Amino acid sequence: MANTANPVGRLFEDICTMAAKEIGIVNLGRGFPDFSPPQHVLDALVQVTQSSNPLLHQYTRSFGHVRLVQALCKLYSPYYNQHLDPYQNILIPVGAYGALVCAIDSTVQEGDEVIIFEPFFDAYKKMINDIGATPVFIPLAPRTTESSPTSHSDDWTFDEQFLLSKIRANTKAILLNSPSNPLGKVFNQRELEIIRDICIEFDLICISDEVYEWMMFNFKKHIKIATMEGMWERTLTIGSAGKTFSATGWKLGWVIGPEPLIKKCQVIFQKCYYRCPTPIQEAVAIAIETEMTRLESEDCYLKSLARDLENKRDYLASLLAEIGLKPILPGGGYFLVADVFDFHKQIKDSELEKHSSKDEADDVRFVKWAIKEKKFGAIPVSVFYSDENKRRQHLIRLCFAKQLSTLEKAGTILKHW
């Protein structure tokens, strides 16, 4: 797997998907919802596709459909405490993945180094390596090692002095992901201040992946590092229509930032993508406009999705704790990470060897065994670690952005584990 061109985490999602079709597993490995977007979002797309306005079915503005960038400006200007310019401060790429490509390729060059917090979304490493740059990994680790049936991603943090020791003359950027994939870590005010101070002192760009920004739990508030003093002019913020509206297949993202950095992103975008589909951009614009009329209402999807996911997070965590798997409660996002060490050591090597080899990481072996023997799909967290830290992992990633019926089926399997 290590030699493939695709990120390893995506390969495990594909393995889970194929196994779901072949042997009918309950698949919590796939990192996207198995439920539909809200009705007003679906209605918006129907409205656009059935429109007789010919312009909605032809090419639109290259760097973002006018109605969409204007809607995003109205939505986000209050959060940035400034008036965003729809044409200078926003770019609409093909999904948040495409937004990351534009942000990284436009700011990082061959020979540069990029700071990444580990565990990390596995695509980051490949995007940086493809340029000829080097990712430098800063581990997130729990503050204590005390045994507990349930812990929290808030307990995981980084060592400030270790981070400082990794800043060199060719360090170009810090890649931040909050809430993070896979851990669900929400960086707090103090942690962001440390990152801000380092970015300013060493003149670094911050690429802030915030695709789960609306999915915050336990009454947490999402802090945009771009809003902190001295950070607007050096930050590119990544957002996602697919994550925001539970429509990941629509593949529409955005980059928000200062004009000089956005112009560089535009150069990469034109070279790679040219422009995004007009009907989807129009539909997302309508959806955002609708949400802005509901921001103070319980009907606002930007709020109700977080409540729904928090309940599902807690439901899954209770199932895991009940059978002895130790969940790490996320502060936001789609994913819950669980420690399977106690379970893994109870499985005989002869059982594991039916589906994997001894030279694979322990969590990889566990997941392969669980798929085949228990019909339960997950992602081994070692795929979100650098090579030197892979084998030490006993964690799996589970996606709880699922229908309750899916989680109940998972519960049936877990209770009979």
KETORLO-324933 format. One record per residue (C-alpha): x, y, z; residue in three letters. Coordinates in steps of 0.5 Angstrom, whole numbers, padded with zeros to 4 digits, always signed. Example, Ala and Ser with C-alpha at 12.3 -4.5 7.8 and 13.67 -1.06 7.14 Angstrom:
+0025-0009+0016Ala+0027-0002+0014Ser
//
This chain:
+0000+0000+0000Met+0006+0005+0002Ala+0008+0005-0006Asn+0001+0007-0008Thr-0001+0014-0011Ala-0007+0015-0007Asn-0007+0017+0001Pro-0007+0010+0005Val-0013+0013+0009Gly-0017+0013+0002Arg-0015+0006+0000Leu-0018+0003+0007Phe-0024+0007+0006Glu-0025+0004-0001Asp-0023-0003+0002Ile-0029-0002+0007Cys-0033+0000+0001Thr-0032-0006-0003Met-0033-0011+0003Ala-0039-0007+0005Ala-0042-0009-0002Lys-0039-0016-0002Glu-0040-0019+0005Ile-0045-0014+0008Gly-0041-0010+0013Ile-0043-0005+0018Val-0039+0001+0015Asn-0036+0006+0020Leu-0030+0007+0016Gly-0033+0011+0010Arg-0032+0019+0012Gly-0038+0022+0010Phe-0046+0022+0012Pro-0050+0016+0009Asp-0056+0021+0010Phe-0059+0026+0005Ser-0057+0034+0005Pro-0063+0038+0008Pro-0069+0039+0004Gln-0068+0046+0003His-0061+0044+0000Val-0064+0039-0005Leu-0070+0044-0007Asp-0065+0049-0009Ala-0061+0044-0013Leu-0068+0042-0017Val-0070+0049-0017Gln-0063+0051-0021Val-0063+0044-0026Thr-0070+0046-0028Gln-0069+0053-0029Ser-0070+0056-0036Ser-0065+0061-0035Asn-0059+0059-0040Pro-0054+0062-0036Leu-0055+0057-0030Leu-0053+0052-0035His-0046+0055-0038Gln-0040+0057-0036Tyr-0039+0062-0030Thr-0034+0066-0027Arg-0028+0062-0027Ser-0026+0064-0019Phe-0033+0063-0017Gly-0040+0064-0019His-0042+0071-0017Val-0048+0069-0013Arg-0044+0064-0009Leu-0038+0069-0007Val-0043+0074-0005Gln-0047+0070-0001Ala-0040+0067+0003Leu-0038+0074+0004Cys-0045+0076+0007Lys-0044+0069+0012Leu-0037+0070+0014Tyr-0036+0078+0014Ser-0038+0078+0021Pro-0034+0072+0023Tyr-0028+0075+0021Tyr-0030+0082+0024Asn-0029+0085+0017Gln-0032+0086+0010His-0030+0081+0005Leu-0029+0083-0002Asp-0033+0077-0006Pro-0028+0078-0012Tyr-0021+0079-0008Gln-0022+0075-0002Asn-0025+0068-0004Ile-0024+0063-0009Leu-0028+0057-0011Ile-0025+0050-0012Pro-0027+0043-0013Val-0028+0041-0006Gly-0024+0043+0000Ala-0019+0038-0003Tyr-0018+0042-0009Gly-0018+0048-0004Ala-0012+0045-0001Leu-0008+0044-0007Val-0009+0051-0009Cys-0007+0053-0002Ala-0001+0049-0001Ile+0002+0049-0009Asp+0001+0057-0009Ser+0005+0058-0002Thr+0010+0052-0002Val+0016+0050-0006Gln+0021+0045-0007Glu+0026+0045-0002Gly+0021+0048+0003Asp+0018+0045+0010Glu+0011+0045+0012Val+0009+0044+0020Ile+0004+0039+0020Ile+0000+0036+0027Phe+0000+0029+0028Glu-0005+0025+0027Pro-0006+0028+0020Phe-0011+0028+0015Phe-0007+0023+0010Asp-0007+0027+0004Ala-0003+0033+0007Tyr+0003+0029+0007Lys+0002+0027-0001Lys+0001+0034-0003Met+0007+0037+0000Ile+0011+0031-0002Asn+0009+0032-0009Asp+0012+0039-0009Ile+0018+0037-0007Gly+0017+0040+0000Ala+0018+0036+0006Thr+0013+0035+0012Pro+0015+0036+0019Val+0011+0032+0024Phe+0009+0035+0031Ile+0006+0030+0035Pro-0001+0031+0039Leu-0001+0027+0045Ala-0005+0026+0051Pro-0003+0031+0057Arg-0003+0025+0062Thr-0003+0017+0061Thr-0008+0015+0066Glu-0013+0010+0065Ser-0020+0012+0063Ser-0026+0008+0060Pro-0027+0015+0056Thr-0022+0021+0055Ser-0023+0027+0050His-0019+0030+0044Ser-0018+0036+0049Asp-0013+0032+0053Asp-0009+0032+0046Trp-0004+0038+0045Thr+0003+0039+0043Phe+0010+0041+0046Asp+0011+0048+0045Glu+0019+0048+0045Gln+0019+0042+0041Phe+0015+0046+0035Leu+0020+0051+0036Leu+0026+0047+0035Ser+0023+0044+0028Lys+0023+0051+0025Ile+0028+0052+0021Arg+0030+0057+0015Ala+0027+0053+0010Asn+0020+0053+0014Thr+0015+0056+0010Lys+0008+0054+0013Ala+0004+0051+0018Ile-0002+0047+0016Leu-0007+0047+0022Leu-0014+0043+0022Asn-0019+0045+0027Ser-0023+0041+0028Pro-0018+0035+0026Ser-0019+0029+0022Asn-0018+0024+0025Pro-0018+0026+0032Leu-0023+0031+0033Gly-0018+0036+0036Lys-0021+0043+0037Val-0015+0048+0038Phe-0016+0052+0044Asn-0015+0060+0045Gln-0008+0058+0048Arg-0005+0053+0043Glu-0008+0058+0037Leu-0004+0064+0040Glu+0003+0060+0040Ile+0002+0058+0033Ile+0000+0065+0031Arg+0006+0068+0035Asp+0011+0063+0031Ile+0008+0065+0025Cys+0009+0072+0026Ile+0016+0071+0029Glu+0018+0067+0023Phe+0014+0070+0017Asp+0010+0063+0016Leu+0004+0062+0012Ile-0002+0059+0016Cys-0006+0054+0012Ile-0012+0053+0016Ser-0017+0047+0014Asp-0023+0048+0018Glu-0028+0044+0014Val-0032+0042+0020Tyr-0032+0049+0023Glu-0040+0048+0024Trp-0040+0041+0027Met-0037+0044+0034Met-0040+0040+0041Phe-0040+0041+0048Asn-0042+0049+0047Phe-0035+0050+0044Lys-0034+0056+0040Lys-0030+0055+0033His-0024+0060+0033Ile-0021+0062+0026Lys-0014+0063+0027Ile-0015+0068+0021Ala-0018+0073+0026Thr-0013+0073+0031Met-0008+0079+0031Glu-0003+0079+0025Gly-0006+0073+0022Met-0011+0075+0017Trp-0005+0077+0012Glu-0002+0071+0013Arg-0007+0066+0013Thr-0011+0062+0008Leu-0018+0059+0011Thr-0021+0052+0007Ile-0028+0051+0008Gly-0033+0046+0005Ser-0040+0046+0002Ala-0040+0039+0002Gly-0039+0038+0010Lys-0043+0044+0011Thr-0049+0041+0008Phe-0048+0034+0008Ser-0047+0033+0001Ala-0040+0031+0000Thr-0041+0029-0007Gly-0042+0036-0009Trp-0035+0037-0009Lys-0035+0045-0008Leu-0030+0048-0003Gly-0027+0055-0002Trp-0021+0059+0000Val-0022+0065+0004Ile-0016+0070+0005Gly-0012+0076+0003Pro-0012+0079-0004Glu-0004+0077-0005Pro-0005+0070-0003Leu-0012+0069-0006Ile-0008+0071-0013Lys-0003+0066-0012Lys-0008+0061-0011Cys-0012+0063-0017Gln-0006+0061-0021Val-0006+0054-0019Ile-0013+0054-0020Phe-0014+0056-0027Gln-0008+0051-0029Lys-0011+0045-0025Cys-0019+0046-0026Tyr-0021+0052-0030Tyr-0028+0053-0026Arg-0033+0049-0022Cys-0040+0047-0024Pro-0045+0053-0025Thr-0051+0049-0022Pro-0048+0047-0016Ile-0045+0053-0014Gln-0052+0057-0015Glu-0055+0052-0011Ala-0050+0052-0005Val-0051+0060-0006Ala-0059+0059-0005Ile-0057+0054+0001Ala-0053+0059+0004Ile-0058+0065+0003Glu-0063+0061+0006Thr-0059+0059+0012Glu-0057+0066+0014Met-0065+0068+0015Thr-0065+0062+0020Arg-0058+0064+0024Leu-0062+0065+0030Glu-0067+0060+0029Ser-0067+0052+0031Glu-0068+0051+0024Asp-0062+0053+0022Cys-0058+0047+0019Tyr-0051+0050+0021Leu-0053+0049+0028Lys-0058+0043+0028Ser-0053+0038+0025Leu-0048+0040+0030Ala-0053+0038+0035Arg-0055+0031+0032Asp-0048+0029+0031Leu-0046+0030+0038Glu-0052+0026+0040Asn-0049+0020+0035Lys-0042+0021+0038Arg-0045+0020+0045Asp-0049+0014+0043Tyr-0043+0011+0039Leu-0038+0013+0045Ala-0043+0009+0050Ser-0043+0003+0046Leu-0035+0003+0045Leu-0034+0004+0053Ala-0039-0002+0054Glu-0035-0007+0051Ile-0029-0004+0053Gly-0026+0000+0047Leu-0024+0006+0050Lys-0027+0012+0046Pro-0023+0019+0045Ile-0029+0024+0045Leu-0028+0029+0039Pro-0029+0036+0040Gly-0032+0037+0033Gly-0032+0034+0026Gly-0035+0027+0024Tyr-0030+0022+0027Phe-0029+0019+0034Leu-0022+0015+0035Val-0022+0009+0040Ala-0017+0005+0043Asp-0017-0002+0041Val-0010-0004+0045Phe-0014-0009+0050Asp-0018-0012+0045Phe-0012-0013+0040His-0008-0017+0045Lys-0014-0022+0046Gln-0014-0024+0039Ile-0010-0030+0038Lys-0004-0029+0032Asp-0007-0035+0029Ser-0013-0031+0028Glu-0010-0024+0026Leu-0005-0028+0021Glu-0011-0030+0017Lys-0012-0023+0014His-0006-0020+0015Ser+0002-0020+0016Ser+0006-0019+0022Lys+0010-0014+0019Asp+0003-0009+0019Glu+0002-0004+0024Ala-0003-0007+0030Asp-0009-0003+0028Asp-0008-0005+0021Val-0009-0012+0023Arg-0014-0011+0028Phe-0018-0007+0022Val-0017-0013+0017Lys-0019-0018+0022Trp-0026-0014+0024Ala-0028-0013+0017Ile-0027-0020+0016Lys-0029-0024+0022Glu-0034-0019+0025Lys-0037-0015+0019Lys-0035-0008+0022Phe-0031-0003+0018Gly-0027+0002+0021Ala-0020+0006+0019Ile-0013+0004+0022Pro-0011+0011+0025Val-0004+0009+0024Ser-0005+0011+0016Val-0006+0018+0019Phe+0001+0018+0022Tyr+0008+0019+0020Ser+0012+0012+0018Asp+0016+0013+0024Glu+0010+0013+0029Asn+0006+0008+0025Lys+0007+0001+0029Arg+0006+0004+0036Arg-0002+0006+0034Gln-0007+0002+0037His-0013+0007+0035Leu-0018+0006+0030Ile-0023+0012+0027Arg-0030+0011+0027Leu-0035+0016+0023Cys-0041+0017+0027Phe-0044+0022+0021Ala-0049+0016+0020Lys-0056+0015+0020Gln-0058+0012+0027Leu-0060+0006+0024Ser-0053+0005+0022Thr-0050+0006+0029Leu-0055+0001+0032Glu-0053-0004+0027Lys-0046-0003+0029Ala-0048-0003+0036Gly-0051-0010+0035Thr-0045-0012+0033Ile-0041-0009+0038Leu-0045-0012+0044Lys-0044-0019+0041His-0037-0018+0040Trp
//
